[in-house]
Amino acid sequence: MLLLPLARLPPDVNISATRNFRQLSLLNSFWAAVGQSRLIQLWEQLFSIYGIHIGQMLLTRADMEDRERFLNARDMLRALLDNHIVPIINENDAVATVEIKVGDNDNLSALAAILAGADKLLLLTDQQGLFTADPRSNPQAELIKDVLWR
């Protein structure tokens, strides 16, 4: 069980009145910021058992779309890998707005593979393959038989 330290909400956020999209977004960002330090702490504890060092990279779609930010992220990822440091890559949920949110870990892993210049990306999943939509929530989702990459 993950136990997070107690934290106070920002004074302008009222939990009972979080029907407003902006308030919900702020609340989600707040809890992402509170939980992130604990999450990376747990990753560090687990990897340290094996003497493995980790580094954290928090990304948004904007990091991939802006050339300078992309190059900075690419260079940092390569520096971590060159120094045998396992990158823990996650979306920067504390600052990601709808416009710059990657959205899910499959897409985030594809973006990380691009940053790393990877030849292949292996996704471990409970699904039978790649679908046009999430088959758990969309009965019209179709299995994609061939994926071409150029």
Buried (B, 14 or more C-beta within 10 A) or exposed (E): EEEEEEEEBEEEBEEEEBEEEEBEBBBBBBBBBBBBEEBBEEBBEEBEEEEEEBBBBBBBBBBBEBEEBBEEBBEBBBEBBEEEBBBBBBBBBBBBEEEBBBEEEBEBBBBBBBBBEEEEEEEEEEEEEBBEEEBEEEEEBEEEEEEEEE
